[in-house]
């Protein structure tokens, strides 16, 4: 990995250290999931763990509870697989409903204009595009989130920075361990519903 790419990846990690602020919508999500035993981040981030889950969600749905830094893949009515994730830092989180419209293994990374502007304000020039591979910030796989047929520019993707999982550190995307995103990638289909609370 060349020095510029390493610097860009380190910058993204460094810029991402602000914790997610609690908002009314998060408070509602915490109330819905208050009875679930979430605990701390499992040692070594094992998983996914199959757990009891609110029955209101259909099998095949992905539910992200940003306040808890957890992603749930509903396997059957009342059951889900639970993954530890990194989520958007304060002011960068996205909430709503989307669908997976695209899946990619070892995807290329194209930083959006807003990310380029933030980096330039800090004196850093990001690459226009970075090919997929072990040094790419999107990791081993990415699930592209669309709403009403339009790209939200948010992704569920792998990461090469597992120490940031369980934190609010991203520019809005949902990060997973590479082997966890590969596991999820194999389970989901184009059109899968994603709910971010």
C-alpha positions as CSV (number, residue, x, y, z in Angstrom):
1,X,0.0,0.0,0.0
2,X,1.6,3.3,-1.0
3,X,2.1,6.2,1.5
4,X,-0.8,8.3,0.2
5,X,-3.3,5.4,0.5
6,X,-2.1,4.6,4.1
7,X,-2.4,8.3,4.9
8,X,-5.9,8.5,3.6
9,X,-7.0,5.4,5.5
10,X,-5.4,6.7,8.7
11,X,-7.1,10.1,8.2
12,X,-10.5,8.4,7.8
13,X,-9.9,6.6,11.1
14,X,-8.6,9.7,12.9
15,X,-11.4,12.0,11.7
16,X,-13.9,9.4,13.0
17,X,-13.5,9.5,16.7
18,X,-16.7,11.4,17.8
19,X,-19.3,9.3,19.5
20,X,-22.9,9.2,18.2
21,X,-25.2,11.6,20.0
22,X,-28.5,10.3,21.3
23,X,-31.5,11.6,19.4
24,X,-35.2,11.0,19.9
25,X,-35.3,8.3,17.2
26,X,-32.4,6.5,18.8
27,X,-34.1,6.7,22.2
28,X,-37.2,5.0,20.6
29,X,-34.9,2.4,19.1
30,X,-33.3,1.8,22.5
31,X,-36.7,1.4,24.1
32,X,-37.7,-1.2,21.5
33,X,-34.5,-3.2,22.1
34,X,-34.1,-2.5,25.8
35,X,-35.0,-6.0,26.8
36,X,-32.3,-7.6,24.7
37,X,-28.9,-8.6,26.2
38,X,-26.4,-6.7,24.1
39,X,-23.5,-6.6,26.5
40,X,-20.1,-5.2,25.5
41,X,-18.2,-6.0,22.4
42,X,-17.4,-9.7,22.5
43,X,-13.7,-10.5,23.0
44,X,-12.2,-11.1,19.5
45,X,-15.5,-10.0,17.9
46,X,-16.8,-13.5,17.4
47,X,-20.1,-14.1,15.8
48,X,-22.5,-13.8,14.4
49,X,-24.6,-14.9,17.4
50,X,-28.2,-16.1,16.9
51,X,-30.5,-14.3,19.3
52,X,-34.2,-13.8,20.1
53,X,-35.4,-10.7,18.2
54,X,-38.6,-8.7,18.0
55,X,-41.2,-10.6,15.9
56,X,-42.3,-7.6,14.0
57,X,-39.5,-7.9,11.4
58,X,-39.8,-10.3,8.5
59,X,-37.2,-13.0,7.8
60,X,-34.5,-11.7,5.4
61,X,-34.6,-8.1,6.8
62,X,-31.5,-6.3,8.0
63,X,-32.0,-4.1,11.0
64,X,-29.2,-1.8,12.2
65,X,-29.5,-0.3,15.7
66,X,-26.9,2.5,15.5
67,X,-27.1,3.4,19.2
68,X,-26.0,-0.2,20.0
69,X,-23.6,-0.5,17.1
70,X,-25.3,-3.8,16.1
71,X,-26.6,-5.2,12.8
72,X,-29.2,-7.9,12.9
73,X,-30.1,-10.2,10.0
74,X,-33.5,-11.7,10.7
75,X,-33.4,-15.4,10.0
76,X,-36.9,-16.4,11.1
77,X,-39.8,-14.7,12.9
78,X,-38.4,-13.9,16.4
79,X,-34.8,-14.9,15.6
80,X,-31.8,-12.9,14.2
81,X,-28.1,-13.1,13.7
82,X,-26.3,-10.3,15.6
83,X,-23.1,-8.7,14.3
84,X,-21.0,-5.9,15.9
85,X,-20.6,-3.0,13.5
86,X,-19.1,0.5,13.3
87,X,-21.6,3.3,12.5
88,X,-21.7,6.9,11.5
89,X,-20.2,9.4,13.9
90,X,-22.2,12.4,15.2
91,X,-23.8,14.3,12.3
92,X,-22.8,11.6,9.8
93,X,-25.3,8.9,10.6
94,X,-28.1,8.0,8.3
95,X,-31.5,6.6,9.4
96,X,-34.3,5.2,7.3
97,X,-35.3,2.3,5.1
98,X,-33.4,1.2,2.0
99,X,-32.9,-1.8,-0.2
100,X,-29.7,-3.6,-1.3
101,X,-29.5,-2.7,-5.0
102,X,-26.0,-3.9,-5.6
103,X,-23.5,-6.3,-4.1
104,X,-19.7,-6.3,-4.8
105,X,-16.8,-8.4,-3.7
106,X,-13.5,-6.5,-3.1
107,X,-15.2,-3.3,-4.4
108,X,-13.4,-0.2,-5.7
109,X,-13.7,2.8,-3.4
110,X,-14.8,6.1,-4.9
111,X,-14.9,8.8,-2.2
112,X,-18.0,11.0,-2.7
113,X,-17.6,14.8,-3.3
114,X,-18.5,15.6,0.4
115,X,-15.7,13.4,1.6
116,X,-13.2,15.0,-0.8
117,X,-14.3,18.4,0.5
118,X,-13.8,17.4,4.2
119,X,-10.4,15.9,3.4
120,X,-9.3,19.0,1.5
121,X,-10.3,21.2,4.4
122,X,-7.8,19.2,6.4
123,X,-5.1,19.5,3.8
124,X,-5.5,15.9,2.4
125,X,-6.1,14.9,-1.1
126,X,-8.0,11.6,-1.4
127,X,-7.7,9.4,-4.5
128,X,-10.5,9.7,-7.0
129,X,-10.8,5.9,-6.9
130,X,-9.0,3.1,-5.2
131,X,-9.2,-0.4,-6.6
132,X,-10.5,-3.2,-4.5
133,X,-8.1,-5.2,-2.4
134,X,-6.8,-5.7,1.1
135,X,-5.9,-2.0,1.5
136,X,-9.2,-0.7,0.3
137,X,-11.4,0.9,3.1
138,X,-14.5,-1.0,1.8
139,X,-12.9,-4.3,2.7
140,X,-13.8,-7.7,1.3
141,X,-17.4,-6.9,0.2
142,X,-20.0,-4.1,0.1
143,X,-23.8,-4.0,0.0
144,X,-25.0,-0.8,-1.7
145,X,-28.1,0.9,-0.1
146,X,-30.6,2.5,-2.3
147,X,-33.8,4.4,-1.4
148,X,-36.6,5.0,-3.9
149,X,-34.3,3.8,-6.7
150,X,-31.5,6.3,-5.8
151,X,-28.1,5.5,-4.3
152,X,-28.0,6.8,-0.7
153,X,-24.1,6.7,-1.0
154,X,-24.2,4.6,2.2
155,X,-22.9,1.0,2.3
156,X,-22.7,-2.0,4.6
157,X,-19.0,-3.0,4.0
158,X,-16.0,-4.7,5.4
159,X,-13.2,-3.0,7.2
160,X,-9.5,-3.4,7.7
161,X,-9.7,-1.5,11.0
162,X,-11.5,-3.9,13.4
163,X,-10.5,-1.8,16.4
164,X,-13.2,0.7,15.3
165,X,-16.1,-1.7,15.4
166,X,-18.5,-1.1,18.2
167,X,-18.0,2.7,17.8
168,X,-19.5,5.6,16.0
169,X,-16.6,6.4,13.7
170,X,-17.6,6.2,10.1
171,X,-18.8,8.8,7.5
172,X,-22.2,7.2,7.7
173,X,-21.5,3.7,6.3
174,X,-21.9,0.5,8.4
175,X,-18.6,-1.3,8.8
176,X,-18.2,-5.0,9.7
177,X,-15.4,-7.4,10.1
178,X,-14.4,-8.7,6.7
179,X,-15.4,-12.3,7.4
180,X,-18.7,-11.1,8.9
181,X,-19.6,-9.0,5.8
182,X,-18.7,-12.0,3.6
183,X,-21.1,-14.1,5.7
184,X,-23.8,-11.5,5.4
185,X,-23.1,-11.0,1.7
186,X,-23.8,-14.7,1.1
187,X,-27.1,-14.6,2.9
188,X,-28.7,-11.5,1.4
189,X,-30.2,-10.9,-2.1
190,X,-30.7,-7.9,-4.2
191,X,-33.8,-6.2,-2.9
192,X,-33.2,-7.1,0.7
193,X,-34.8,-4.5,3.0
194,X,-32.5,-2.6,5.3
195,X,-33.8,-0.6,8.3
196,X,-31.4,1.7,10.1
197,X,-32.7,3.0,13.4
